[in-house]
Amino acid sequence: MTPPPQLPTGLAVVVPARDEAERIAATVHAVGTLPGVRHVVVVDDGSTDATLRAAGEAGAIAVRLPRNRGKGAALERGVARVRQFADSGELALMFVDADLGPSAANLAPLAAPVLAGEADMTIAILPPQARPGGGHGFVVRLAREGILRATGWTATQPLSGMRCLTQEAFATAGPLAHGWGVETGLSIDVLLAGLRVVEVPVELQHRVTGRDWRGQVHRGRQYRDVARALAVRRLRRAAPLRVLARLPRVRRGL
């Protein structure tokens, strides 16, 4: 009889960051106050400012990617660094956006179901933001409808980057989707592996992308990356069917 999986006994926090020198120290200090946190790893994704130095001075283990490779690559690099710790096998992973600042201290409810063995991955549901902004919902709808078609599950906030998951759940999603498609791909991969996903309301505040030309460019990149993540996963699901279609037919009775 296979023994039940061991529950995580702590957390390793991975924070992908690009040009977040003004906010990263507050975010690192905040997540460091969470119960069970043993390591905080900040991955500087090719920043042009002092993000790396600020993260290190705040007490994080700071890792630098020499050029901007996107959020998915930054998370993979952070998890690879976590796995170098002696206690890595005991830890659940928590992914935290770099711009949360002091509100990251409210993330404890996100970890609770994973640490208790009640979920394999949790996703933070954010309240209305203090500084309104945002786009027209095109990227959110694309992600939500894509996840629904692939898995039958409707995500409340499919692009939420704040997640806690077991290392086993993370392993089902490798390699991670490129760039801003990482959350969409992660949801699909974990759900299709038959694992438990739970949404958790958390009081978080982050920087909202505006509606100026920079905001529109950002949303265009998001849309591209989410569409790519969905397309890759459609191809993966169709691949076994294509293989079967190429096999020679066998007559009945043989």
Secondary structure as GFF3:
##gff-version 3
##sequence-region A 1 254
A	DSSP	beta_strand	10	17	.	.	.	ID=ss1
A	DSSP	alpha_helix	24	32	.	.	.	ID=ss2
A	DSSP	beta_strand	37	45	.	.	.	ID=ss3
A	DSSP	alpha_helix	51	57	.	.	.	ID=ss4
A	DSSP	beta_strand	61	65	.	.	.	ID=ss5
A	DSSP	alpha_helix	71	82	.	.	.	ID=ss6
A	DSSP	three_ten_helix	88	90	.	.	.	ID=ss7
A	DSSP	beta_strand	91	95	.	.	.	ID=ss8
A	DSSP	three_ten_helix	98	106	.	.	.	ID=ss9
A	DSSP	alpha_helix	108	115	.	.	.	ID=ss10
A	DSSP	beta_strand	121	125	.	.	.	ID=ss11
A	DSSP	alpha_helix	138	151	.	.	.	ID=ss12
A	DSSP	beta_strand	163	165	.	.	.	ID=ss13
A	DSSP	alpha_helix	167	171	.	.	.	ID=ss14
A	DSSP	three_ten_helix	179	181	.	.	.	ID=ss15
A	DSSP	alpha_helix	182	192	.	.	.	ID=ss16
A	DSSP	beta_strand	197	201	.	.	.	ID=ss17
A	DSSP	alpha_helix	213	246	.	.	.	ID=ss18
###
